[in-house]
């Protein structure tokens, strides 16, 4: 039997070793660091700066009180940096120089930095300075670590599968064939070129900067609802970039969206089948215009574009708190040891 001093040293060594393994595993290192099989406890998410300036109240347990997400602490006090599990940085303020990354502060092993942007690649500027900085991404992209779409379809809370007539499905009092709301008109943009070609075949009611008829927010959906079709034309054509032009302007208003943006497959991945019309499905804008003109003459076929409204409704995301709280249920999914060495290559 060994001496008491040897046994004591051995006991202390084993205790320290076990403690070290537990600590390393908790912070994503070592043989027990596979977080895909763990459930996160209380997580602290620090928003380093609010997107575009305006802030929201974080009083109380916001994630639970508003969205029934437990164990999720959302804060914006930078004094809590050292205890934050995740720090989220909105890209626009970093790009313009309004905010800077806190490289001067020590960063613990377990803390993750999250890059947040809902802009298309065309509007993100140069991302090279942010290579080898961020662990995770938060974007509308389906391949982001945390996907936050502009909108989505959710099942209705009650049984609404009892529609039988066309009138129950189509919003009433429609008159203009197509309408388009555009705030920033650029003649060289692809959407402008398509619009100017399409209006040779059909009449399009235009609102906003181009039409000289600016709509108040309260008049946006009522105005679009009177149109058979809405031109849900994105200002940039890039992977998964499908904005409120589809979810709010078209779907919520009750107009069939004619979409210009990413390929049809990206729309089919998130939108109901036979609920939109993609310009790429037509060899020319003239044939697209002819299709739209003929479609409104067939009430049953036109009504088919609204079949999803019987069982689903649109949810549009507008509150940054909801987006940020949605991180917690998915926290265990992204790899713990991940760094975006070339953020620009991923985001483009």
Phi and psi in degrees as GROMACS dihedral restraints (atoms count N, CA, C in turn):
[ dihedral_restraints ]
;  ai    aj    ak    al  type     phi  dphi    fc
    3     4     5     6     1   -73.5    20    10
    4     5     6     7     1   166.8    20    10
    6     7     8     9     1   -68.2    20    10
    7     8     9    10     1   156.2    20    10
    9    10    11    12     1   -58.2    20    10
   10    11    12    13     1   -36.2    20    10
   12    13    14    15     1   -67.1    20    10
   13    14    15    16     1   -38.8    20    10
   15    16    17    18     1   -64.6    20    10
   16    17    18    19     1   -44.2    20    10
   18    19    20    21     1   -60.9    20    10
   19    20    21    22     1   -39.1    20    10
   21    22    23    24     1   -65.7    20    10
   22    23    24    25     1   -43.4    20    10
   24    25    26    27     1   -64.2    20    10
   25    26    27    28     1   -39.7    20    10
   27    28    29    30     1   -64.6    20    10
   28    29    30    31     1   -42.3    20    10
   30    31    32    33     1   -62.0    20    10
   31    32    33    34     1   -44.7    20    10
   33    34    35    36     1   -64.9    20    10
   34    35    36    37     1   -38.9    20    10
   36    37    38    39     1   -63.2    20    10
   37    38    39    40     1   -47.2    20    10
   39    40    41    42     1   -63.4    20    10
   40    41    42    43     1   -41.8    20    10
   42    43    44    45     1   -61.0    20    10
   43    44    45    46     1   -44.5    20    10
   45    46    47    48     1   -65.1    20    10
   46    47    48    49     1   -40.8    20    10
   48    49    50    51     1   -63.7    20    10
   49    50    51    52     1   -45.4    20    10
   51    52    53    54     1   -62.7    20    10
   52    53    54    55     1   -42.9    20    10
   54    55    56    57     1   -61.0    20    10
   55    56    57    58     1   -42.6    20    10
   57    58    59    60     1   -63.2    20    10
   58    59    60    61     1   -43.8    20    10
   60    61    62    63     1   -61.0    20    10
   61    62    63    64     1   -42.2    20    10
   63    64    65    66     1   -63.0    20    10
   64    65    66    67     1   -44.4    20    10
   66    67    68    69     1   -64.3    20    10
   67    68    69    70     1   -46.2    20    10
   69    70    71    72     1   -63.5    20    10
   70    71    72    73     1   -38.5    20    10
   72    73    74    75     1   -64.6    20    10
   73    74    75    76     1   -39.7    20    10
   75    76    77    78     1   -65.8    20    10
   76    77    78    79     1   -31.9    20    10
   78    79    80    81     1   -94.7    20    10
   79    80    81    82     1    13.8    20    10
   81    82    83    84     1    94.2    20    10
   82    83    84    85     1    16.5    20    10
   84    85    86    87     1  -121.2    20    10
   85    86    87    88     1   157.5    20    10
   87    88    89    90     1    89.9    20    10
   88    89    90    91     1   178.5    20    10
   90    91    92    93     1   -69.5    20    10
   91    92    93    94     1   -16.4    20    10
   93    94    95    96     1  -105.0    20    10
   94    95    96    97     1    23.2    20    10
   96    97    98    99     1   -96.6    20    10
   97    98    99   100     1    15.9    20    10
   99   100   101   102     1   -78.7    20    10
  100   101   102   103     1    92.1    20    10
  102   103   104   105     1   -75.8    20    10
  103   104   105   106     1    -4.1    20    10
  105   106   107   108     1   -68.7    20    10
  106   107   108   109     1   -13.3    20    10
  108   109   110   111     1  -114.0    20    10
  109   110   111   112     1    16.9    20    10
  111   112   113   114     1  -119.4    20    10
  112   113   114   115     1   159.0    20    10
  114   115   116   117     1  -109.5    20    10
  115   116   117   118     1   124.3    20    10
  117   118   119   120     1   -66.2    20    10
  118   119   120   121     1   145.9    20    10
  120   121   122   123     1   -87.0    20    10
  121   122   123   124     1  -141.0    20    10
  123   124   125   126     1   -70.3    20    10
  124   125   126   127     1   123.5    20    10
  126   127   128   129     1  -111.2    20    10
  127   128   129   130     1   139.6    20    10
  129   130   131   132     1  -109.0    20    10
  130   131   132   133     1   118.4    20    10
  132   133   134   135     1  -107.6    20    10
  133   134   135   136     1   118.2    20    10
  135   136   137   138     1  -100.9    20    10
  136   137   138   139     1   119.5    20    10
  138   139   140   141     1   -89.4    20    10
  139   140   141   142     1   111.8    20    10
  141   142   143   144     1   -65.6    20    10
  142   143   144   145     1   -37.2    20    10
  144   145   146   147     1  -153.9    20    10
  145   146   147   148     1   148.5    20    10
  147   148   149   150     1   -77.0    20    10
  148   149   150   151     1   136.5    20    10
  150   151   152   153     1   -59.9    20    10
  151   152   153   154     1   127.1    20    10
  153   154   155   156     1    63.9    20    10
  154   155   156   157     1    12.7    20    10
  156   157   158   159     1   106.6    20    10
  157   158   159   160     1   -65.4    20    10
  159   160   161   162     1   -60.1    20    10
  160   161   162   163     1   136.8    20    10
  162   163   164   165     1  -107.8    20    10
  163   164   165   166     1   164.5    20    10
  165   166   167   168     1  -120.3    20    10
  166   167   168   169     1   158.0    20    10
  168   169   170   171     1   -71.0    20    10
  169   170   171   172     1   135.5    20    10
  171   172   173   174     1  -116.7    20    10
  172   173   174   175     1    23.5    20    10
  174   175   176   177     1   -66.3    20    10
  175   176   177   178     1   141.2    20    10
  177   178   179   180     1    73.3    20    10
  178   179   180   181     1  -163.8    20    10
  180   181   182   183     1   -91.8    20    10
  181   182   183   184     1    81.7    20    10
  183   184   185   186     1   -58.2    20    10
  184   185   186   187     1   -47.2    20    10
  186   187   188   189     1   -63.0    20    10
  187   188   189   190     1   -36.8    20    10
  189   190   191   192     1   -80.1    20    10
  190   191   192   193     1   -46.0    20    10
  192   193   194   195     1   -63.0    20    10
  193   194   195   196     1   -38.3    20    10
  195   196   197   198     1   -97.7    20    10
  196   197   198   199     1   -32.2    20    10
  198   199   200   201     1  -128.4    20    10
  199   200   201   202     1     4.1    20    10
  201   202   203   204     1    55.8    20    10
  202   203   204   205     1    40.6    20    10
  204   205   206   207     1  -108.5    20    10
  205   206   207   208     1   115.5    20    10
  207   208   209   210     1   -91.6    20    10
  208   209   210   211     1   160.8    20    10
  210   211   212   213     1    65.3    20    10
  211   212   213   214     1    27.6    20    10
  213   214   215   216     1  -129.1    20    10
  214   215   216   217     1   111.6    20    10
  216   217   218   219     1  -106.3    20    10
  217   218   219   220     1   117.5    20    10
  219   220   221   222     1  -107.1    20    10
  220   221   222   223     1   121.6    20    10
  222   223   224   225     1  -133.9    20    10
  223   224   225   226     1   160.6    20    10
  225   226   227   228     1  -132.0    20    10
  226   227   228   229     1    12.0    20    10
  228   229   230   231     1   -85.6    20    10
  229   230   231   232     1   119.0    20    10
  231   232   233   234     1   -66.4    20    10
  232   233   234   235     1   -18.9    20    10
  234   235   236   237     1   -64.7    20    10
  235   236   237   238     1   -16.2    20    10
  237   238   239   240     1   -93.3    20    10
  238   239   240   241     1    10.8    20    10
  240   241   242   243     1   -53.7    20    10
  241   242   243   244     1   -47.1    20    10
  243   244   245   246     1   -65.3    20    10
  244   245   246   247     1   -23.2    20    10
  246   247   248   249     1  -100.0    20    10
  247   248   249   250     1     0.9    20    10
  249   250   251   252     1   -77.7    20    10
  250   251   252   253     1   135.5    20    10
  252   253   254   255     1   -78.3    20    10
  253   254   255   256     1   -36.6    20    10
  255   256   257   258     1  -133.0    20    10
  256   257   258   259     1   142.3    20    10
  258   259   260   261     1  -120.5    20    10
  259   260   261   262     1   123.4    20    10
  261   262   263   264     1  -105.4    20    10
  262   263   264   265     1   130.3    20    10
  264   265   266   267     1  -120.0    20    10
  265   266   267   268     1   122.7    20    10
  267   268   269   270     1   -81.7    20    10
  268   269   270   271     1   130.2    20    10
  270   271   272   273     1   -67.2    20    10
  271   272   273   274     1   -37.3    20    10
  273   274   275   276     1   -55.3    20    10
  274   275   276   277     1   -43.3    20    10
  276   277   278   279     1   -71.2    20    10
  277   278   279   280     1   -30.4    20    10
  279   280   281   282     1   -69.8    20    10
  280   281   282   283     1   -40.5    20    10
  282   283   284   285     1   -64.6    20    10
  283   284   285   286     1   -39.9    20    10
  285   286   287   288     1   -83.6    20    10
  286   287   288   289     1    -8.3    20    10
  288   289   290   291     1    85.5    20    10
  289   290   291   292     1     3.7    20    10
  291   292   293   294     1   -66.9    20    10
  292   293   294   295     1   -30.9    20    10
  294   295   296   297     1  -131.1    20    10
  295   296   297   298     1   156.2    20    10
  297   298   299   300     1  -129.7    20    10
  298   299   300   301     1   153.6    20    10
  300   301   302   303     1   -73.3    20    10
  301   302   303   304     1   142.0    20    10
  303   304   305   306     1   -83.4    20    10
  304   305   306   307     1    61.6    20    10
  306   307   308   309     1   -64.2    20    10
  307   308   309   310     1   -20.5    20    10
  309   310   311   312     1   -76.7    20    10
  310   311   312   313     1   -10.8    20    10
  312   313   314   315     1   -97.0    20    10
  313   314   315   316     1   142.1    20    10
  315   316   317   318     1   -66.7    20    10
  316   317   318   319     1   142.6    20    10
  318   319   320   321     1  -119.0    20    10
  319   320   321   322     1   118.6    20    10
  321   322   323   324     1   -69.1    20    10
  322   323   324   325     1   161.8    20    10
  324   325   326   327     1   -58.8    20    10
  325   326   327   328     1   -39.5    20    10
  327   328   329   330     1   -83.8    20    10
  328   329   330   331     1   -16.9    20    10
  330   331   332   333     1   -73.1    20    10
  331   332   333   334     1   132.6    20    10
  333   334   335   336     1  -109.8    20    10
  334   335   336   337     1   139.3    20    10
  336   337   338   339     1  -102.4    20    10
  337   338   339   340     1   132.7    20    10
  339   340   341   342     1  -117.3    20    10
  340   341   342   343     1   127.1    20    10
  342   343   344   345     1   -90.8    20    10
  343   344   345   346     1   122.5    20    10
  345   346   347   348     1  -116.9    20    10
  346   347   348   349     1   126.2    20    10
  348   349   350   351     1  -157.9    20    10
  349   350   351   352     1   135.2    20    10
  351   352   353   354     1  -110.9    20    10
  352   353   354   355     1    12.1    20    10
  354   355   356   357     1   -86.5    20    10
  355   356   357   358     1   156.5    20    10
  357   358   359   360     1   -74.8    20    10
  358   359   360   361     1   160.4    20    10
  360   361   362   363     1   -54.2    20    10
  361   362   363   364     1   -32.4    20    10
  363   364   365   366     1   -61.8    20    10
  364   365   366   367     1   -23.9    20    10
  366   367   368   369     1  -110.8    20    10
  367   368   369   370     1    12.9    20    10
  369   370   371   372     1   -96.9    20    10
  370   371   372   373     1    -7.6    20    10
  372   373   374   375     1    68.1    20    10
  373   374   375   376     1  -156.3    20    10
  375   376   377   378     1   -83.8    20    10
  376   377   378   379     1   120.4    20    10
  378   379   380   381     1   -99.9    20    10
  379   380   381   382     1    -1.1    20    10
  381   382   383   384     1   -58.1    20    10
  382   383   384   385     1   -38.2    20    10
  384   385   386   387     1   -62.7    20    10
  385   386   387   388     1   -12.7    20    10
  387   388   389   390     1  -105.7    20    10
  388   389   390   391     1    11.2    20    10
  390   391   392   393     1   -68.6    20    10
  391   392   393   394     1   146.9    20    10
  393   394   395   396     1    61.2    20    10
  394   395   396   397     1    28.9    20    10
  396   397   398   399     1  -116.9    20    10
  397   398   399   400     1   -47.2    20    10
  399   400   401   402     1   -98.4    20    10
  400   401   402   403     1   142.5    20    10
  402   403   404   405     1   -86.1    20    10
  403   404   405   406     1   -40.8    20    10
  405   406   407   408     1  -134.9    20    10
  406   407   408   409     1   160.9    20    10
  408   409   410   411     1  -119.7    20    10
  409   410   411   412     1   152.4    20    10
  411   412   413   414     1  -135.8    20    10
  412   413   414   415     1   114.8    20    10
  414   415   416   417     1  -160.3    20    10
  415   416   417   418     1   170.9    20    10
  417   418   419   420     1   -69.5    20    10
  418   419   420   421     1   -14.4    20    10
  420   421   422   423     1   -64.3    20    10
  421   422   423   424     1   138.1    20    10
  423   424   425   426     1   -70.1    20    10
  424   425   426   427     1   -19.7    20    10
  426   427   428   429     1   -98.4    20    10
  427   428   429   430     1    11.5    20    10
  429   430   431   432     1   -72.3    20    10
  430   431   432   433     1   160.3    20    10
  432   433   434   435     1   -65.7    20    10
  433   434   435   436     1   -36.1    20    10
  435   436   437   438     1  -129.7    20    10
  436   437   438   439     1   108.0    20    10
  438   439   440   441     1   -86.7    20    10
  439   440   441   442     1   124.4    20    10
  441   442   443   444     1  -126.2    20    10
  442   443   444   445     1    90.0    20    10
  444   445   446   447     1   -69.9    20    10
  445   446   447   448     1   162.7    20    10
  447   448   449   450     1   -68.9    20    10
  448   449   450   451     1   -26.7    20    10
  450   451   452   453     1  -168.5    20    10
  451   452   453   454     1   172.0    20    10
  453   454   455   456     1  -162.8    20    10
  454   455   456   457     1   168.9    20    10
  456   457   458   459     1   -95.8    20    10
  457   458   459   460     1   137.5    20    10
  459   460   461   462     1  -127.5    20    10
  460   461   462   463     1   147.8    20    10
  462   463   464   465     1   -62.8    20    10
  463   464   465   466     1   145.0    20    10
  465   466   467   468     1   -70.4    20    10
  466   467   468   469     1   151.4    20    10
  468   469   470   471     1   -80.9    20    10
  469   470   471   472     1    -7.2    20    10
  471   472   473   474     1  -133.9    20    10
  472   473   474   475     1   165.8    20    10
  474   475   476   477     1   -73.9    20    10
  475   476   477   478     1   111.8    20    10
  477   478   479   480     1  -122.5    20    10
  478   479   480   481     1    23.0    20    10
  480   481   482   483     1   -88.0    20    10
  481   482   483   484     1    41.9    20    10
  483   484   485   486     1  -120.6    20    10
  484   485   486   487     1    18.9    20    10
  486   487   488   489     1   -76.4    20    10
  487   488   489   490     1   139.2    20    10
  489   490   491   492     1  -132.0    20    10
  490   491   492   493     1   -27.2    20    10
  492   493   494   495     1  -105.7    20    10
  493   494   495   496     1   158.3    20    10
  495   496   497   498     1   -61.9    20    10
  496   497   498   499     1   -38.3    20    10
  498   499   500   501     1   -63.6    20    10
  499   500   501   502     1   -27.3    20    10
  501   502   503   504     1   -70.7    20    10
  502   503   504   505     1   -22.8    20    10
  504   505   506   507     1   -99.1    20    10
  505   506   507   508     1   -41.3    20    10
  507   508   509   510     1   -87.1    20    10
  508   509   510   511     1   126.4    20    10
  510   511   512   513     1   -56.1    20    10
  511   512   513   514     1   138.6    20    10
  513   514   515   516     1   -82.9    20    10
  514   515   516   517     1   174.5    20    10
  516   517   518   519     1    60.0    20    10
  517   518   519   520     1    45.4    20    10
  519   520   521   522     1   -87.8    20    10
  520   521   522   523     1   142.9    20    10
  522   523   524   525     1  -136.1    20    10
  523   524   525   526     1   -65.1    20    10
  525   526   527   528     1   -62.5    20    10
  526   527   528   529     1   143.7    20    10
  528   529   530   531     1   -66.6    20    10
  529   530   531   532     1   -48.5    20    10
  531   532   533   534     1  -143.2    20    10
  532   533   534   535     1   152.2    20    10
  534   535   536   537     1  -141.0    20    10
  535   536   537   538     1   161.0    20    10
  537   538   539   540     1  -146.9    20    10
  538   539   540   541     1   130.6    20    10
  540   541   542   543     1  -111.3    20    10
  541   542   543   544     1   119.8    20    10
  543   544   545   546     1  -135.5    20    10
  544   545   546   547     1   124.7    20    10
  546   547   548   549     1   -93.4    20    10
  547   548   549   550     1   -37.2    20    10
  549   550   551   552     1  -119.8    20    10
  550   551   552   553     1    99.0    20    10
  552   553   554   555     1   -94.5    20    10
  553   554   555   556     1   124.8    20    10
  555   556   557   558     1  -127.5    20    10
  556   557   558   559     1   116.2    20    10
  558   559   560   561     1   -57.9    20    10
  559   560   561   562     1   -26.8    20    10
  561   562   563   564     1   -86.3    20    10
  562   563   564   565     1   -11.3    20    10
  564   565   566   567     1   -68.9    20    10
  565   566   567   568     1   150.6    20    10
  567   568   569   570     1   -59.4    20    10
  568   569   570   571     1   -39.7    20    10
  570   571   572   573     1   -64.5    20    10
  571   572   573   574     1   -32.7    20    10
  573   574   575   576     1   -70.4    20    10
  574   575   576   577     1   -39.5    20    10
  576   577   578   579     1   -63.9    20    10
  577   578   579   580     1   -42.1    20    10
  579   580   581   582     1   -66.2    20    10
  580   581   582   583     1   -42.8    20    10
  582   583   584   585     1   -60.5    20    10
  583   584   585   586     1   -47.5    20    10
  585   586   587   588     1   -65.4    20    10
  586   587   588   589     1   -26.7    20    10
  588   589   590   591     1   -79.8    20    10
  589   590   591   592     1   -42.0    20    10
  591   592   593   594     1   -66.3    20    10
  592   593   594   595     1   -35.5    20    10
  594   595   596   597     1   -70.3    20    10
  595   596   597   598     1    -6.7    20    10
  597   598   599   600     1   -76.5    20    10
  598   599   600   601     1   -20.3    20    10
  600   601   602   603     1  -103.2    20    10
  601   602   603   604     1   -33.4    20    10
  603   604   605   606     1  -137.4    20    10
  604   605   606   607     1   160.8    20    10
  606   607   608   609     1   -85.6    20    10
  607   608   609   610     1   131.6    20    10
  609   610   611   612     1  -122.5    20    10
  610   611   612   613     1   122.1    20    10
  612   613   614   615     1   -80.1    20    10
  613   614   615   616     1   124.6    20    10
  615   616   617   618     1  -113.6    20    10
  616   617   618   619     1   134.7    20    10
  618   619   620   621     1  -126.6    20    10
  619   620   621   622     1   153.5    20    10
  621   622   623   624     1   106.8    20    10
  622   623   624   625     1  -153.9    20    10
  624   625   626   627     1   -57.8    20    10
  625   626   627   628     1   -45.3    20    10
  627   628   629   630     1   -68.6    20    10
  628   629   630   631     1   -44.7    20    10
  630   631   632   633     1   -82.9    20    10
  631   632   633   634     1   -11.5    20    10
  633   634   635   636     1    73.6    20    10
  634   635   636   637     1    12.7    20    10
  636   637   638   639     1  -122.7    20    10
  637   638   639   640     1    89.0    20    10
  639   640   641   642     1   -80.9    20    10
  640   641   642   643     1   130.0    20    10
  642   643   644   645     1   -94.8    20    10
  643   644   645   646     1   135.2    20    10
  645   646   647   648     1   -68.4    20    10
  646   647   648   649     1   150.0    20    10
  648   649   650   651     1   -52.0    20    10
  649   650   651   652     1   -36.6    20    10
  651   652   653   654     1   -71.0    20    10
  652   653   654   655     1   -17.9    20    10
  654   655   656   657     1   -99.4    20    10
  655   656   657   658     1    -5.9    20    10
  657   658   659   660     1   -61.5    20    10
  658   659   660   661     1   -60.1    20    10
  660   661   662   663     1   -67.9    20    10
  661   662   663   664     1   -41.1    20    10
  663   664   665   666     1   -59.1    20    10
  664   665   666   667     1   -36.5    20    10
  666   667   668   669     1   -68.7    20    10
  667   668   669   670     1   -46.6    20    10
  669   670   671   672     1   -65.9    20    10
  670   671   672   673     1   -33.1    20    10
  672   673   674   675     1   -62.1    20    10
  673   674   675   676     1   -19.7    20    10
  675   676   677   678     1   -83.7    20    10
  676   677   678   679     1    -4.4    20    10
  678   679   680   681     1   -99.6    20    10
  679   680   681   682     1   144.1    20    10
  681   682   683   684     1   -69.1    20    10
  682   683   684   685     1   -40.1    20    10
  684   685   686   687     1  -130.3    20    10
  685   686   687   688     1   149.0    20    10
  687   688   689   690     1  -123.6    20    10
  688   689   690   691     1   132.0    20    10
  690   691   692   693     1   -80.9    20    10
  691   692   693   694     1    93.9    20    10
  693   694   695   696     1   -86.8    20    10
  694   695   696   697     1    71.2    20    10
  696   697   698   699     1   -94.6    20    10
  697   698   699   700     1   118.7    20    10
  699   700   701   702     1   -76.9    20    10
  700   701   702   703     1   150.2    20    10
  702   703   704   705     1   -79.1    20    10
  703   704   705   706     1   -12.2    20    10
  705   706   707   708     1  -138.9    20    10
  706   707   708   709     1   144.8    20    10
  708   709   710   711     1  -105.2    20    10
  709   710   711   712     1   104.6    20    10
  711   712   713   714     1  -152.8    20    10
  712   713   714   715     1   161.7    20    10
  714   715   716   717     1   -49.7    20    10
  715   716   717   718     1   124.3    20    10
  717   718   719   720     1    63.9    20    10
  718   719   720   721     1     6.2    20    10
  720   721   722   723     1   -79.8    20    10
  721   722   723   724     1    88.6    20    10
  723   724   725   726     1  -126.3    20    10
  724   725   726   727     1   110.3    20    10
  726   727   728   729     1  -101.9    20    10
  727   728   729   730     1  -165.7    20    10
  729   730   731   732     1   -63.3    20    10
  730   731   732   733     1   -12.5    20    10
  732   733   734   735     1   -60.7    20    10
  733   734   735   736     1   -33.7    20    10
  735   736   737   738     1   -83.7    20    10
  736   737   738   739     1   -55.7    20    10
  738   739   740   741     1   -68.2    20    10
  739   740   741   742     1   -47.8    20    10
  741   742   743   744     1   -91.8    20    10
  742   743   744   745     1   -57.7    20    10
  744   745   746   747     1   -61.6    20    10
  745   746   747   748     1   -39.1    20    10
  747   748   749   750     1   -96.8    20    10
  748   749   750   751     1   -61.8    20    10
  750   751   752   753     1   -63.1    20    10
  751   752   753   754     1   -49.0    20    10
  753   754   755   756     1   -68.3    20    10
  754   755   756   757     1   -32.8    20    10
  756   757   758   759     1   -75.6    20    10
  757   758   759   760     1   -26.0    20    10
  759   760   761   762     1    90.9    20    10
  760   761   762   763     1    36.2    20    10
  762   763   764   765     1  -118.3    20    10
  763   764   765   766     1   146.0    20    10
  765   766   767   768     1   -73.9    20    10
  766   767   768   769     1   123.5    20    10
  768   769   770   771     1   -77.7    20    10
  769   770   771   772     1   131.6    20    10
  771   772   773   774     1  -101.3    20    10
  772   773   774   775     1   111.9    20    10
  774   775   776   777     1  -104.8    20    10
  775   776   777   778     1   144.5    20    10
  777   778   779   780     1  -134.8    20    10
  778   779   780   781     1   119.6    20    10
  780   781   782   783     1   177.8    20    10
  781   782   783   784     1  -133.9    20    10
  783   784   785   786     1   -66.2    20    10
  784   785   786   787     1   173.3    20    10
  786   787   788   789     1   -60.6    20    10
  787   788   789   790     1   160.3    20    10
  789   790   791   792     1   -52.5    20    10
  790   791   792   793     1   -34.4    20    10
  792   793   794   795     1   -61.0    20    10
  793   794   795   796     1   -34.3    20    10
  795   796   797   798     1   -67.2    20    10
  796   797   798   799     1   -37.3    20    10
  798   799   800   801     1   -69.7    20    10
  799   800   801   802     1   -42.5    20    10
  801   802   803   804     1   -63.7    20    10
  802   803   804   805     1   -25.3    20    10
  804   805   806   807     1   -72.1    20    10
  805   806   807   808     1   -21.8    20    10
  807   808   809   810     1  -125.9    20    10
  808   809   810   811     1   -17.9    20    10
  810   811   812   813     1  -109.7    20    10
  811   812   813   814     1   156.4    20    10
  813   814   815   816     1   -64.5    20    10
  814   815   816   817     1   147.6    20    10
  816   817   818   819     1   -64.1    20    10
  817   818   819   820     1   146.3    20    10
  819   820   821   822     1    55.6    20    10
  820   821   822   823     1    40.8    20    10
  822   823   824   825     1  -120.9    20    10
  823   824   825   826     1    -5.1    20    10
  825   826   827   828     1  -144.2    20    10
  826   827   828   829     1   164.7    20    10
  828   829   830   831     1  -123.5    20    10
  829   830   831   832     1   118.6    20    10
  831   832   833   834     1   -97.4    20    10
  832   833   834   835     1   133.1    20    10
  834   835   836   837     1   -64.4    20    10
  835   836   837   838     1   -24.5    20    10
  837   838   839   840     1   -70.4    20    10
  838   839   840   841     1   -11.3    20    10
  840   841   842   843     1   -82.7    20    10
  841   842   843   844     1     3.1    20    10
  843   844   845   846     1  -127.8    20    10
  844   845   846   847     1   138.6    20    10
  846   847   848   849     1   -69.9    20    10
  847   848   849   850     1   -19.7    20    10
  849   850   851   852     1  -154.8    20    10
  850   851   852   853     1   160.6    20    10
  852   853   854   855     1   -69.1    20    10
  853   854   855   856     1   -25.8    20    10
  855   856   857   858     1   -65.0    20    10
  856   857   858   859     1   -44.2    20    10
  858   859   860   861     1   -68.3    20    10
  859   860   861   862     1   -34.4    20    10
  861   862   863   864     1   -62.9    20    10
  862   863   864   865     1   -45.6    20    10
  864   865   866   867     1   -61.6    20    10
  865   866   867   868     1   -40.0    20    10
  867   868   869   870     1   -63.8    20    10
  868   869   870   871     1   -39.9    20    10
  870   871   872   873     1   -63.2    20    10
  871   872   873   874     1   -44.4    20    10
  873   874   875   876     1   -63.4    20    10
  874   875   876   877     1   -41.9    20    10
  876   877   878   879     1   -64.2    20    10
  877   878   879   880     1   -36.9    20    10
  879   880   881   882     1   -77.8    20    10
  880   881   882   883     1   -32.4    20    10
  882   883   884   885     1   -63.4    20    10
  883   884   885   886     1   -39.0    20    10
  885   886   887   888     1   -71.5    20    10
  886   887   888   889     1   -13.2    20    10
  888   889   890   891     1   -80.5    20    10
  889   890   891   892     1   -18.0    20    10
  891   892   893   894     1  -107.1    20    10
  892   893   894   895     1    94.4    20    10
  894   895   896   897     1   -60.9    20    10
  895   896   897   898     1   -40.5    20    10
  897   898   899   900     1   -68.3    20    10
  898   899   900   901     1   -40.5    20    10
  900   901   902   903     1   -68.4    20    10
  901   902   903   904     1   -40.8    20    10
  903   904   905   906     1   -62.9    20    10
  904   905   906   907     1   -40.7    20    10
  906   907   908   909     1   -61.8    20    10
  907   908   909   910     1   -27.7    20    10
  909   910   911   912     1   -60.1    20    10
  910   911   912   913     1   -26.0    20    10
  912   913   914   915     1   -71.8    20    10
  913   914   915   916     1   -10.4    20    10
  915   916   917   918     1  -110.7    20    10
  916   917   918   919     1    11.1    20    10
  918   919   920   921     1   -58.4    20    10
  919   920   921   922     1   -32.6    20    10
  921   922   923   924     1   -63.3    20    10
  922   923   924   925     1   -23.7    20    10
  924   925   926   927     1   -69.1    20    10
  925   926   927   928     1   -15.1    20    10
  927   928   929   930     1   -69.6    20    10
  928   929   930   931     1   -33.6    20    10
  930   931   932   933     1  -120.4    20    10
  931   932   933   934     1   -11.8    20    10
  933   934   935   936     1  -131.9    20    10
  934   935   936   937     1   162.8    20    10
  936   937   938   939     1  -137.5    20    10
  937   938   939   940     1   164.9    20    10
  939   940   941   942     1   -92.2    20    10
  940   941   942   943     1   134.9    20    10
  942   943   944   945     1  -112.9    20    10
  943   944   945   946     1   123.1    20    10
  945   946   947   948     1  -109.0    20    10
  946   947   948   949     1   132.5    20    10
  948   949   950   951     1   -91.6    20    10
  949   950   951   952     1   124.2    20    10
  951   952   953   954     1  -131.7    20    10
  952   953   954   955     1   -17.8    20    10
  954   955   956   957     1   -99.4    20    10
  955   956   957   958     1   120.7    20    10
  957   958   959   960     1   -63.0    20    10
  958   959   960   961     1   -27.9    20    10
  960   961   962   963     1   -63.9    20    10
  961   962   963   964     1   -41.3    20    10
  963   964   965   966     1   -64.0    20    10
  964   965   966   967     1   -41.3    20    10
  966   967   968   969     1   -61.6    20    10
  967   968   969   970     1   -44.5    20    10
  969   970   971   972     1   -70.3    20    10
  970   971   972   973     1   -40.0    20    10
  972   973   974   975     1   -62.7    20    10
  973   974   975   976     1   -27.8    20    10
  975   976   977   978     1   -67.6    20    10
  976   977   978   979     1   -10.7    20    10
  978   979   980   981     1   -65.5    20    10
  979   980   981   982     1   -40.9    20    10
  981   982   983   984     1   -58.5    20    10
  982   983   984   985     1   -46.2    20    10
  984   985   986   987     1   -65.3    20    10
  985   986   987   988     1   -16.3    20    10
  987   988   989   990     1  -110.0    20    10
  988   989   990   991     1     5.7    20    10
  990   991   992   993     1   -57.6    20    10
  991   992   993   994     1   -34.0    20    10
  993   994   995   996     1   -81.1    20    10
  994   995   996   997     1    -5.5    20    10
  996   997   998   999     1   -81.5    20    10
  997   998   999  1000     1   -50.5    20    10
  999  1000  1001  1002     1   -65.4    20    10
 1000  1001  1002  1003     1   150.5    20    10
 1002  1003  1004  1005     1   -58.9    20    10
 1003  1004  1005  1006     1   138.7    20    10
 1005  1006  1007  1008     1   -64.8    20    10
 1006  1007  1008  1009     1   -44.1    20    10
 1008  1009  1010  1011     1   -98.4    20    10
 1009  1010  1011  1012     1    84.7    20    10
 1011  1012  1013  1014     1  -138.3    20    10
 1012  1013  1014  1015     1   136.1    20    10
 1014  1015  1016  1017     1  -139.5    20    10
 1015  1016  1017  1018     1   136.5    20    10
 1017  1018  1019  1020     1   -85.9    20    10
 1018  1019  1020  1021     1    96.5    20    10
 1020  1021  1022  1023     1   -69.5    20    10
 1021  1022  1023  1024     1   -30.5    20    10
 1023  1024  1025  1026     1  -134.0    20    10
 1024  1025  1026  1027     1    81.9    20    10
 1026  1027  1028  1029     1   -62.2    20    10
 1027  1028  1029  1030     1   -37.9    20    10
 1029  1030  1031  1032     1   -63.1    20    10
 1030  1031  1032  1033     1   -40.4    20    10
 1032  1033  1034  1035     1   -63.7    20    10
 1033  1034  1035  1036     1   -37.2    20    10
 1035  1036  1037  1038     1   -72.2    20    10
 1036  1037  1038  1039     1   -42.4    20    10
 1038  1039  1040  1041     1   -79.4    20    10
 1039  1040  1041  1042     1   -18.8    20    10
